[in-house]
Amino acid sequence: MTIQEREQKALDAYLRLIRGKGASVANLARRKTLLERALPQLSGQTADGLAYREVIDEALLHTPREDWPFFLAVTREYYYFWVDDFKAIAALNSSDGFVMEAAAAYVRNEESFKQIWKRLDDEKFGVAEMWPLKAYKAALREAGAEKSVMETREKLVKLLLIDLREVEDKNGKTYRVAVDALQPLFVMKETRYLFLAVVREFYYFWIGDPDAASHILLE
């Protein structure tokens, strides 16, 4: 399949902006290569988030896991160019929201992931890490979550908290980078979707949003 005019124009505009932010030739080439995995399948699709997500999810399955973090970051950024959301593009640009370098992916085999999962029970977390987690658990309990649901979500959050320990700036960009780096750990799509649902909920507790509990969705 070939890349159609709408997708090509969006690609050209995206790469032009990234080039203006100082991206190297190699960096631009990698972005272009990753996006070209999905752009032909976007041809004729309705310009909305659901159609886009379905195409990206399918392309992700055919992308090497070590490329997942950068692929996810790049496709997330490209989306705003694809739907002509100029306000979102301007907001990303003014807030330094574009990811200029890829995060290192966590690519491990199934056995090592099981070991990591088991070790989470013994991992020690500081007060600053536990505060948002305890608030999240309390909100889950208030929403009627069963014990098994809470335990699974707690472990998924702990997995993320370990990766967030090195974060200096507590903002949406650094949070997304950490989430993207962890996604290659999840072989099954259903488990990855659960992880994404959990980290979307937990984000509001992590930043201390007083209305964080309103983002709990037990589905």
N, C-alpha and C positions, 0 to 999 in steps of 0.2 A: 504493500500500500504506500501511497505517496502522501506527503504533507500538503494539506490544502492551504489556501490563501489566508483564512482567518488564523489558523494555528501558526503559520509562518510569520505573519505580521506581529503576532503576539511574541513569538520567539525573538524576532529581530529587536523589538522594543525592549524586551527583558534583558537580552545580552548587551544592548547598547547602554542601558542604565548600569548594569553590573560592571561593564568596561569603564564607565565614568567613575566608578567607585574604586578603581585601581586594581581590578582583577587581572591576573596574568593571562597570557595567551593560552597556557596549559589549563588554567582554571576555567576559562571560557569554553575551551574545547571539550572539557569534561562535562560541563553543564549541558552543552549542546548534544553530546552523545547520549547522556542519560535521558534527556527530554525526548529525543528522537525515538526512544523505546515506546513512548506513549502517544506522541502527536498524531500519527496516522489513524489511530483508533478513535481519536477525538473528532475526526471529520464527520460532520452531519449530526453530532450530538447537541442536545439542548444545552445552552450555556448556563448550567446550574451545578450546585455542589454535589448532588446525588449522582448525576451522570459522570461527573469528573472523578469522583471517588471510585466508582466502579471500574473505570478505565485504569486508574492509577493502581488499584489493588491487583488487577490482572497483570499489569506490567511489572509490578513488584515481584510477583512469583517467578518471573523470568529474569530477574536482576540478581547478580551475585550478592550474597548477604553482606559482604564487606562494603558494598556500595550503597546499602540501604539508607544509612543516615544522611548521606549527601543527596541521594535520590529523593528522599522524603522532603528534605529542606528545599531543594530546587523546585520540585513539583508544587510544593505549597506556595512558594513565591510566584511561580509562573501562573498559577490559577488567577491571580488578580489581573494579570495582563490579558489572559484568555477571555475573561468576562468584562473587560474594560472598566474595572473598578478603580477609577483614578484617585478617589479619596483614600482607599486602602493603600494604594501604591505610595501616595504622598506621605501617609502616616508612617508606613514602614521605612521610607527613606529618611524622614525627619527624625525618627526615633532610633536610627541605626539598627533597624530590625532585620536587615538582610544578613544571611549567614554567608560569610566570605570564605571560610575554610571548613572542610568536612571534619566532623567528629569521628573519633576512632570507634569502630563498631565492635560490639561484644559478640563475637562469633565463636560459639562453643558447641560441642556435641551434646547429645541428649543426656549422657551420663554425667558430664560435668555440670550441666544445668541442675540435675537432680541433687548433686552435692551442694551447689550454691543455695538451692531452695531449702534444703535441710539445715544448712549452716545459719540461715537467717534467724532461727530460733535462739541461737546462742550469741548473735551479734549484739554488741553494746552500742547504745545510742545515747547521745548527749541530751541535756534538757531542752535545748533549742530545737533539736530534731523531734523529740517526743511530744512537745507541746502541740504542734499542728496535727500530729498523728492521733493523739488522745482526743482532740476536738473532733476530728473526722470520725473516730470510732463512736464517740458520743452521739454524733449526728446520725450515724448509721443505726445505732440502737434506737434512737428516737423515731426513726423512719420505719422501724419494725423489721430490720434485717435479722435473719437467723444467725446462729452462732457460726455455722460453717461458712456462710457468706462473709461475715465479718473477719474471720480468720484468714480467708483467702485474700481479701482486699488488704488486710493489714500487711501480709507478706509482700504483696505487689508494691505497696507503698514503701516498705522497708528497702526493697530492691532499688527503688528510685532514690531514696534518701541517701543510700551509700554513694551513689553516683553524684549526688548534689553536694557532697561534702566539700568538694574542691571549688565550688562556685563562689565567686567573689561578689558578683552583682546579682541580686535577687530580683529577676524580672522574667517576663514571658519568654524572651529569646533564649536565655540560658536554660530555662526549664524545658523548652521544646528540644533544644540540642541534646539534653540528657535523655529525654524520652526517646528521641530518634536513635540514639546510640544503643539503647536497650532493646529495641524492637527485633533485631535479628535473633535474639535469644528465643523468641517464640515461634516454634515451627508450625503449630496449628493456627489457622486463621482465627478460629473462635477464641482461642486463648489470647491472641494478640488484640482482638477487639475488646475483650474484657479488660486487659491491661490499659488500653487507651481510654475506656470508659472510666476506669478507676482514677487514672492520673488527671483526667479532665475534672473530675469531682474534687480531687485532693488539691489541685492547684490553688483553689480559692482559700483553702485552709492554710496552705503554705505561705501565701502572701498576706494572711491575716484579714481577709475580707469579713466584715461583721455579718454579712448575709450569705456566708459560705454554705450553710445548711440548705439553702434554697436550691442549690445545684445538685443535690442528691437525687439520683434517678435509679431506683432499684428495679431493673427490668431483666 
